[in-house]
Every structure is written in C-alpha cells, then in structure tokens.
Amino acid sequence: MIFKRVEETKGTTEFLIRVSFIEIFKEEVIDLLESNPSIYSKTDGNGKPAGPSRAPIQIRETDNGGISLADVTEAEVTSQKEMDSFLLK
C-alpha cells in the first residue's frame, strides 16, 4: 500500500522510505539487518552456554514519550521488491 501511494503521488511529492527488521524473542530485540553482528555467548540460566547470539538492541523512550530502538539498522528502499529482498537475507 505504501509503494502504491508513492507511485500515485510521484510527480508532486518526494518520499524516502527506510525499513528495519527486528526480532523480539524472550524480551530481547534483535536487529535482523545487522551485517556484522556482535556475537556473545548466552547461558541457559544454569551457567551453561546456550550458544552464540546477536547483541540485543537497546529500547529507549523519546522526549515526547515515543519508543525508539538505538542503533537499529535502517535500509533505504525504492520498491516492494527491494524491501522483500531484505527479508531473504
């Protein structure tokens, strides 16, 4: 729907569309577009390693009460197809 609207107003309006993809799992927010993730070792709660994982993203509150994700990767896209290609990575 977003890209349809952009196409309809192409001659009169300029748009910049950015996407980010995150995963929320067990109260951690993970940046799925991070190309060079910092790997750290998680534990299973008993002190045993549970395997490597990406470093979680920090959730912050903005001055006006909104929510932002610190240092999350954003990619500029110009089409639905380009946006979809980031999901395949």
CYANA upper distance limits for C-alpha pairs under 8 A (distance plus 0.5 A):
  1 MET  CA      5 ARG  CA      6.80
  2 ILE  CA      6 VAL  CA      6.83
  3 PHE  CA      7 GLU  CA      6.66
  3 PHE  CA     79 SER  CA      6.93
  3 PHE  CA     80 GLN  CA      7.10
  4 LYS  CA      8 GLU  CA      6.76
  5 ARG  CA      9 THR  CA      6.89
  6 VAL  CA     10 LYS  CA      6.30
  6 VAL  CA     13 THR  CA      8.47
  6 VAL  CA     15 PHE  CA      7.49
  9 THR  CA     13 THR  CA      6.21
 10 LYS  CA     14 GLU  CA      7.25
 16 LEU  CA     76 GLU  CA      7.67
 16 LEU  CA     77 VAL  CA      8.34
 16 LEU  CA     78 THR  CA      8.42
 17 ILE  CA     76 GLU  CA      6.20
 17 ILE  CA     77 VAL  CA      6.24
 17 ILE  CA     78 THR  CA      7.36
 18 ARG  CA     74 GLU  CA      6.31
 18 ARG  CA     75 ALA  CA      5.72
 18 ARG  CA     76 GLU  CA      4.83
 18 ARG  CA     77 VAL  CA      6.47
 19 VAL  CA     74 GLU  CA      5.87
 19 VAL  CA     75 ALA  CA      5.82
 19 VAL  CA     76 GLU  CA      6.98
 19 VAL  CA     77 VAL  CA      7.68
 19 VAL  CA     83 MET  CA      7.77
 20 SER  CA     31 ASP  CA      8.30
 20 SER  CA     32 LEU  CA      8.38
 20 SER  CA     33 LEU  CA      7.36
 20 SER  CA     72 VAL  CA      7.70
 20 SER  CA     73 THR  CA      6.52
 20 SER  CA     74 GLU  CA      5.34
 20 SER  CA     75 ALA  CA      6.99
 21 PHE  CA     31 ASP  CA      6.86
 21 PHE  CA     32 LEU  CA      5.97
 21 PHE  CA     33 LEU  CA      6.75
 21 PHE  CA     87 LEU  CA      8.35
 22 ILE  CA     29 VAL  CA      6.97
 22 ILE  CA     30 ILE  CA      5.90
 22 ILE  CA     31 ASP  CA      5.22
 22 ILE  CA     32 LEU  CA      5.75
 22 ILE  CA     33 LEU  CA      8.22
 23 GLU  CA     28 GLU  CA      8.42
 23 GLU  CA     29 VAL  CA      6.14
 23 GLU  CA     30 ILE  CA      5.55
 23 GLU  CA     31 ASP  CA      7.18
 23 GLU  CA     32 LEU  CA      7.23
 24 ILE  CA     28 GLU  CA      6.00
 24 ILE  CA     29 VAL  CA      5.07
 24 ILE  CA     30 ILE  CA      6.88
 25 PHE  CA     29 VAL  CA      7.18
 25 PHE  CA     30 ILE  CA      8.44
 28 GLU  CA     56 PRO  CA      6.27
 28 GLU  CA     57 ILE  CA      7.91
 29 VAL  CA     56 PRO  CA      5.86
 29 VAL  CA     57 ILE  CA      5.83
 29 VAL  CA     58 GLN  CA      8.05
 29 VAL  CA     59 ILE  CA      8.49
 30 ILE  CA     54 ARG  CA      7.20
 30 ILE  CA     55 ALA  CA      7.48
 30 ILE  CA     56 PRO  CA      5.56
 30 ILE  CA     57 ILE  CA      6.26
 31 ASP  CA     56 PRO  CA      7.97
 31 ASP  CA     57 ILE  CA      7.20
 31 ASP  CA     72 VAL  CA      6.50
 31 ASP  CA     73 THR  CA      7.28
 33 LEU  CA     73 THR  CA      6.44
 33 LEU  CA     74 GLU  CA      8.24
 33 LEU  CA     86 PHE  CA      7.96
 33 LEU  CA     89 LYS  CA      8.38
 34 GLU  CA     72 VAL  CA      8.22
 34 GLU  CA     73 THR  CA      6.43
 37 PRO  CA     54 ARG  CA      6.36
 37 PRO  CA     55 ALA  CA      7.67
 38 SER  CA     54 ARG  CA      6.29
 38 SER  CA     55 ALA  CA      6.27
 39 ILE  CA     52 PRO  CA      6.55
 39 ILE  CA     53 SER  CA      6.05
 39 ILE  CA     54 ARG  CA      5.51
 39 ILE  CA     55 ALA  CA      6.80
 40 TYR  CA     52 PRO  CA      6.00
 40 TYR  CA     53 SER  CA      6.19
 40 TYR  CA     54 ARG  CA      6.99
 40 TYR  CA     55 ALA  CA      7.08
 41 SER  CA     49 PRO  CA      6.98
 41 SER  CA     50 ALA  CA      7.66
 41 SER  CA     51 GLY  CA      6.24
 41 SER  CA     52 PRO  CA      4.99
 41 SER  CA     53 SER  CA      6.73
 42 LYS  CA     49 PRO  CA      6.22
 42 LYS  CA     50 ALA  CA      5.87
 42 LYS  CA     51 GLY  CA      6.41
 42 LYS  CA     52 PRO  CA      6.62
 42 LYS  CA     53 SER  CA      7.15
 43 THR  CA     47 GLY  CA      5.94
 43 THR  CA     48 LYS  CA      5.69
 43 THR  CA     49 PRO  CA      4.79
 43 THR  CA     50 ALA  CA      5.31
 43 THR  CA     51 GLY  CA      7.89
 44 ASP  CA     48 LYS  CA      6.18
 44 ASP  CA     49 PRO  CA      6.69
 44 ASP  CA     50 ALA  CA      5.69
 57 ILE  CA     69 LEU  CA      6.97
 57 ILE  CA     70 ALA  CA      6.83
 57 ILE  CA     71 ASP  CA      7.72
 57 ILE  CA     72 VAL  CA      7.33
 58 GLN  CA     69 LEU  CA      6.40
 58 GLN  CA     70 ALA  CA      5.86
 58 GLN  CA     71 ASP  CA      8.44
 59 ILE  CA     67 ILE  CA      7.49
 59 ILE  CA     68 SER  CA      6.51
 59 ILE  CA     69 LEU  CA      5.33
 59 ILE  CA     70 ALA  CA      6.82
 60 ARG  CA     67 ILE  CA      6.30
 60 ARG  CA     68 SER  CA      5.76
 60 ARG  CA     69 LEU  CA      6.63
 60 ARG  CA     70 ALA  CA      7.30
 61 GLU  CA     65 GLY  CA      6.38
 61 GLU  CA     66 GLY  CA      6.08
 61 GLU  CA     67 ILE  CA      5.13
 61 GLU  CA     68 SER  CA      6.60
 62 THR  CA     66 GLY  CA      5.53
 62 THR  CA     67 ILE  CA      6.35
 62 THR  CA     68 SER  CA      7.07
 77 VAL  CA     82 GLU  CA      6.45
 77 VAL  CA     83 MET  CA      6.39
 78 THR  CA     82 GLU  CA      7.17
 78 THR  CA     83 MET  CA      8.26
 79 SER  CA     83 MET  CA      6.83
 80 GLN  CA     84 ASP  CA      6.60
 81 LYS  CA     85 SER  CA      6.77
 82 GLU  CA     86 PHE  CA      7.52
 83 MET  CA     87 LEU  CA      7.77
 84 ASP  CA     88 LEU  CA      7.44
 85 SER  CA     89 LYS  CA      7.44
